[in-house]
Amino acid sequence: QVQLVESGGGLVQAGGSLRLSCAASGRSVMIYAVGWFRQAPGKEREFVSAISFNGVTTTYADSVKGRFTISRDNAKKTIYLQMTGLKPEDTAVYLCAGDSRRYYGGSYATNYQYWGQGTQVTVSS
């Protein structure tokens, strides 16, 4: 029905940058609200960033504000997370989330119907 596939993760040194992508597929369903979450080993899933369908509204967790930038290309059904100034504490599996019922999902994981499998980001010190 709907698939979200993340890519772009990898191993990077502290201070480095990565750009994550999340491609949505599924012709019969339009994904409106999208967001990024992350989960580190032994920790709960946490919100990273969200963007509205028209791209006007964006929200960031305090821990990534000023370092990460979320964006989307609706024509390509793809959202991006540009990460700069990476820190070891950013190490986690990054998951893309989407919802077809609302234009903006915010920071609540329960607002999102669809989830990708995740892409690993590892930041070495």
DRENPA-3360 file (N, C-alpha, C; in nm, 2 decimals, always signed):
BEGIN
1 = QVQLVESG = +0.08/-0.12/+0.00/+0.00/+0.00/+0.00/+0.09/+0.13/+0.00 ~ +0.15/+0.15/+0.11/+0.24/+0.27/+0.12/+0.37/+0.22/+0.17 ~ +0.48/+0.26/+0.11/+0.61/+0.22/+0.16/+0.70/+0.35/+0.17 ~ +0.77/+0.36/+0.28/+0.86/+0.47/+0.30/+1.00/+0.40/+0.31 ~ +1.09/+0.45/+0.23/+1.23/+0.39/+0.22/+1.33/+0.50/+0.25 ~ +1.40/+0.48/+0.36/+1.51/+0.57/+0.39/+1.64/+0.53/+0.32 ~ +1.73/+0.63/+0.30/+1.86/+0.61/+0.25/+1.95/+0.73/+0.29 ~ +2.08/+0.71/+0.28/+2.17/+0.82/+0.31/+2.25/+0.81/+0.44;
9 = GGLVQAGG = +2.21/+0.71/+0.52/+2.28/+0.69/+0.64/+2.43/+0.64/+0.62 ~ +2.50/+0.64/+0.73/+2.64/+0.59/+0.72/+2.72/+0.63/+0.84 ~ +2.85/+0.61/+0.83/+2.95/+0.64/+0.93/+3.01/+0.78/+0.90 ~ +3.02/+0.87/+1.00/+3.08/+1.00/+0.97/+3.15/+1.04/+1.10 ~ +3.25/+1.12/+1.09/+3.32/+1.17/+1.20/+3.24/+1.29/+1.26 ~ +3.26/+1.31/+1.39/+3.20/+1.43/+1.45/+3.23/+1.56/+1.38 ~ +3.13/+1.64/+1.36/+3.14/+1.76/+1.29/+3.11/+1.75/+1.14 ~ +3.09/+1.62/+1.10/+3.06/+1.60/+0.96/+2.91/+1.62/+0.93;
17 = SLRLSCAA = +2.88/+1.58/+0.80/+2.74/+1.60/+0.75/+2.69/+1.48/+0.68 ~ +2.56/+1.46/+0.68/+2.49/+1.36/+0.60/+2.36/+1.41/+0.56 ~ +2.31/+1.36/+0.45/+2.18/+1.39/+0.40/+2.10/+1.27/+0.38 ~ +1.99/+1.26/+0.46/+1.90/+1.14/+0.46/+1.79/+1.17/+0.36 ~ +1.74/+1.07/+0.29/+1.63/+1.08/+0.20/+1.53/+0.98/+0.24 ~ +1.40/+1.01/+0.22/+1.29/+0.92/+0.24/+1.20/+0.92/+0.12 ~ +1.19/+0.81/+0.05/+1.11/+0.81/-0.07/+0.98/+0.73/-0.04 ~ +0.87/+0.79/-0.08/+0.74/+0.73/-0.05/+0.68/+0.67/-0.18;
25 = SGRSVMIY = +0.63/+0.55/-0.17/+0.56/+0.49/-0.29/+0.42/+0.44/-0.25 ~ +0.34/+0.43/-0.35/+0.20/+0.40/-0.33/+0.11/+0.49/-0.40 ~ +0.06/+0.45/-0.52/-0.01/+0.54/-0.60/-0.14/+0.59/-0.55 ~ -0.21/+0.50/-0.47/-0.34/+0.53/-0.43/-0.35/+0.61/-0.30 ~ -0.24/+0.63/-0.24/-0.24/+0.71/-0.11/-0.14/+0.82/-0.12 ~ -0.18/+0.94/-0.08/-0.10/+1.06/-0.08/-0.05/+1.08/+0.06 ~ +0.08/+1.09/+0.08/+0.14/+1.12/+0.21/+0.14/+1.27/+0.23 ~ +0.08/+1.32/+0.33/+0.08/+1.47/+0.35/+0.18/+1.51/+0.46;
33 = AVGWFRQA = +0.15/+1.46/+0.59/+0.24/+1.50/+0.70/+0.36/+1.40/+0.70 ~ +0.48/+1.45/+0.72/+0.60/+1.37/+0.72/+0.69/+1.42/+0.84 ~ +0.77/+1.33/+0.89/+0.86/+1.36/+0.99/+0.97/+1.26/+1.00 ~ +1.07/+1.30/+1.08/+1.19/+1.21/+1.11/+1.19/+1.19/+1.26 ~ +1.22/+1.06/+1.29/+1.24/+1.02/+1.43/+1.37/+0.94/+1.44 ~ +1.42/+0.92/+1.55/+1.54/+0.84/+1.57/+1.53/+0.76/+1.69 ~ +1.61/+0.65/+1.69/+1.61/+0.56/+1.80/+1.75/+0.50/+1.82 ~ +1.81/+0.53/+1.94/+1.94/+0.48/+1.97/+1.93/+0.36/+2.05;
41 = PGKEREFV = +2.03/+0.27/+2.05/+2.02/+0.15/+2.13/+1.99/+0.17/+2.27 ~ +1.89/+0.10/+2.32/+1.85/+0.11/+2.46/+1.77/+0.23/+2.50 ~ +1.74/+0.31/+2.40/+1.66/+0.43/+2.42/+1.53/+0.43/+2.35 ~ +1.44/+0.51/+2.39/+1.31/+0.52/+2.33/+1.32/+0.60/+2.20 ~ +1.22/+0.58/+2.11/+1.22/+0.66/+1.99/+1.19/+0.80/+2.02 ~ +1.27/+0.89/+1.95/+1.25/+1.03/+1.98/+1.23/+1.11/+1.85 ~ +1.15/+1.22/+1.87/+1.13/+1.31/+1.76/+1.25/+1.38/+1.71 ~ +1.27/+1.40/+1.58/+1.38/+1.48/+1.53/+1.32/+1.61/+1.46;
49 = SAISFNGV = +1.24/+1.59/+1.36/+1.19/+1.70/+1.29/+1.06/+1.66/+1.21 ~ +0.98/+1.76/+1.18/+0.86/+1.74/+1.10/+0.84/+1.86/+1.01 ~ +0.77/+1.83/+0.90/+0.74/+1.94/+0.80/+0.60/+1.92/+0.75 ~ +0.53/+2.03/+0.73/+0.39/+2.03/+0.68/+0.39/+2.00/+0.53 ~ +0.27/+1.97/+0.48/+0.26/+1.93/+0.34/+0.31/+2.04/+0.24 ~ +0.28/+2.16/+0.27/+0.33/+2.27/+0.18/+0.47/+2.32/+0.22 ~ +0.53/+2.26/+0.31/+0.67/+2.30/+0.35/+0.68/+2.42/+0.43 ~ +0.57/+2.48/+0.46/+0.58/+2.61/+0.53/+0.61/+2.59/+0.68;
57 = TTTYADSV = +0.55/+2.49/+0.74/+0.57/+2.47/+0.88/+0.68/+2.36/+0.91 ~ +0.78/+2.39/+0.99/+0.88/+2.29/+1.02/+0.90/+2.30/+1.17 ~ +0.93/+2.19/+1.23/+0.96/+2.18/+1.37/+1.08/+2.09/+1.40 ~ +1.16/+2.13/+1.49/+1.28/+2.05/+1.53/+1.29/+2.03/+1.67 ~ +1.35/+1.92/+1.71/+1.38/+1.89/+1.85/+1.49/+1.99/+1.89 ~ +1.49/+2.03/+2.01/+1.59/+2.12/+2.06/+1.73/+2.07/+2.04 ~ +1.75/+1.94/+2.04/+1.88/+1.88/+2.03/+1.94/+1.90/+1.89 ~ +1.86/+1.92/+1.79/+1.91/+1.93/+1.66/+1.89/+2.07/+1.59;
65 = KGRFTISR = +1.82/+2.15/+1.66/+1.78/+2.28/+1.61/+1.91/+2.36/+1.57 ~ +1.91/+2.42/+1.45/+2.03/+2.49/+1.41/+2.13/+2.40/+1.33 ~ +2.12/+2.27/+1.35/+2.21/+2.18/+1.28/+2.14/+2.10/+1.17 ~ +2.02/+2.06/+1.19/+1.94/+1.98/+1.09/+1.84/+2.07/+1.02 ~ +1.82/+2.03/+0.89/+1.72/+2.10/+0.81/+1.63/+1.99/+0.74 ~ +1.50/+2.00/+0.76/+1.41/+1.92/+0.69/+1.35/+1.99/+0.57 ~ +1.33/+1.91/+0.46/+1.27/+1.97/+0.34/+1.20/+1.85/+0.27 ~ +1.12/+1.89/+0.17/+1.05/+1.79/+0.09/+1.03/+1.83/-0.05;
73 = DNAKKTIY = +1.02/+1.73/-0.14/+0.99/+1.76/-0.28/+0.87/+1.67/-0.31 ~ +0.75/+1.73/-0.31/+0.63/+1.66/-0.33/+0.62/+1.59/-0.47 ~ +0.68/+1.66/-0.57/+0.67/+1.60/-0.70/+0.75/+1.46/-0.70 ~ +0.85/+1.45/-0.63/+0.93/+1.33/-0.62/+0.89/+1.24/-0.50 ~ +0.79/+1.29/-0.42/+0.74/+1.21/-0.31/+0.86/+1.18/-0.22 ~ +0.94/+1.27/-0.19/+1.07/+1.25/-0.12/+1.08/+1.36/-0.01 ~ +1.12/+1.32/+0.11/+1.16/+1.42/+0.21/+1.31/+1.40/+0.24 ~ +1.37/+1.50/+0.29/+1.51/+1.50/+0.32/+1.54/+1.55/+0.46;
81 = LQMTGLKP = +1.65/+1.51/+0.51/+1.70/+1.56/+0.64/+1.85/+1.59/+0.62 ~ +1.88/+1.72/+0.61/+2.02/+1.76/+0.60/+2.07/+1.77/+0.74 ~ +2.18/+1.70/+0.77/+2.23/+1.70/+0.90/+2.38/+1.75/+0.90 ~ +2.40/+1.85/+0.97/+2.54/+1.91/+0.98/+2.58/+1.92/+1.12 ~ +2.71/+1.94/+1.14/+2.76/+1.95/+1.28/+2.73/+1.82/+1.36 ~ +2.74/+1.71/+1.30/+2.70/+1.59/+1.37/+2.78/+1.56/+1.49 ~ +2.71/+1.50/+1.59/+2.77/+1.47/+1.72/+2.76/+1.32/+1.75 ~ +2.84/+1.26/+1.83/+2.83/+1.12/+1.86/+2.69/+1.09/+1.92;
89 = EDTAVYLC = +2.63/+1.18/+1.99/+2.50/+1.16/+2.05/+2.39/+1.16/+1.94 ~ +2.42/+1.19/+1.82/+2.32/+1.18/+1.71/+2.32/+1.04/+1.65 ~ +2.41/+0.95/+1.70/+2.41/+0.81/+1.65/+2.28/+0.74/+1.69 ~ +2.21/+0.69/+1.58/+2.08/+0.62/+1.60/+2.04/+0.57/+1.47 ~ +1.93/+0.49/+1.47/+1.86/+0.46/+1.35/+1.76/+0.57/+1.33 ~ +1.76/+0.63/+1.21/+1.67/+0.74/+1.17/+1.55/+0.68/+1.09 ~ +1.43/+0.71/+1.14/+1.31/+0.66/+1.07/+1.23/+0.77/+1.01 ~ +1.18/+0.75/+0.90/+1.09/+0.84/+0.83/+0.95/+0.80/+0.86;
97 = AGDSRRYY = +0.86/+0.90/+0.89/+0.72/+0.87/+0.92/+0.63/+0.95/+0.83 ~ +0.52/+0.90/+0.79/+0.42/+0.97/+0.71/+0.28/+0.95/+0.75 ~ +0.19/+1.04/+0.71/+0.05/+1.03/+0.74/-0.03/+1.08/+0.63 ~ -0.14/+1.01/+0.59/-0.23/+1.06/+0.48/-0.35/+1.13/+0.53 ~ -0.37/+1.15/+0.66/-0.49/+1.20/+0.72/-0.48/+1.35/+0.76 ~ -0.36/+1.40/+0.77/-0.34/+1.53/+0.82/-0.22/+1.60/+0.74 ~ -0.23/+1.73/+0.73/-0.12/+1.80/+0.66/+0.01/+1.82/+0.74 ~ -0.01/+1.81/+0.87/+0.11/+1.83/+0.96/+0.10/+1.74/+1.08;
105 = GGSYATNY = +0.20/+1.66/+1.11/+0.20/+1.57/+1.22/+0.26/+1.61/+1.34 ~ +0.35/+1.70/+1.34/+0.42/+1.75/+1.46/+0.51/+1.64/+1.52 ~ +0.53/+1.65/+1.65/+0.63/+1.57/+1.72/+0.57/+1.44/+1.78 ~ +0.44/+1.41/+1.76/+0.39/+1.29/+1.82/+0.39/+1.17/+1.72 ~ +0.46/+1.07/+1.76/+0.47/+0.95/+1.68/+0.33/+0.89/+1.64 ~ +0.24/+0.91/+1.73/+0.10/+0.85/+1.71/+0.03/+0.92/+1.60 ~ +0.08/+1.04/+1.55/+0.02/+1.11/+1.44/+0.05/+1.05/+1.31 ~ +0.14/+0.96/+1.31/+0.19/+0.90/+1.18/+0.15/+0.76/+1.16;
113 = QYWGQGTQ = +0.09/+0.73/+1.04/+0.04/+0.60/+1.01/+0.15/+0.51/+0.96 ~ +0.24/+0.56/+0.88/+0.34/+0.48/+0.81/+0.48/+0.51/+0.85 ~ +0.56/+0.40/+0.86/+0.69/+0.41/+0.90/+0.79/+0.34/+0.81 ~ +0.91/+0.40/+0.79/+1.01/+0.32/+0.72/+1.08/+0.23/+0.81 ~ +1.18/+0.16/+0.75/+1.26/+0.06/+0.83/+1.37/+0.13/+0.90 ~ +1.41/+0.24/+0.85/+1.52/+0.31/+0.91/+1.65/+0.30/+0.84 ~ +1.74/+0.40/+0.87/+1.87/+0.40/+0.82/+1.97/+0.44/+0.93 ~ +2.08/+0.37/+0.94/+2.17/+0.38/+1.05/+2.26/+0.50/+1.03;
121 = VTVSS = +2.27/+0.59/+1.13/+2.37/+0.70/+1.13/+2.46/+0.67/+1.25 ~ +2.59/+0.67/+1.22/+2.68/+0.65/+1.33/+2.79/+0.76/+1.32 ~ +2.80/+0.83/+1.43/+2.89/+0.95/+1.44/+3.01/+0.91/+1.53 ~ +3.13/+0.91/+1.48/+3.24/+0.87/+1.56/+3.30/+1.00/+1.62 ~ +3.36/+0.98/+1.74/+3.42/+1.10/+1.81/+3.57/+1.11/+1.77;
% end
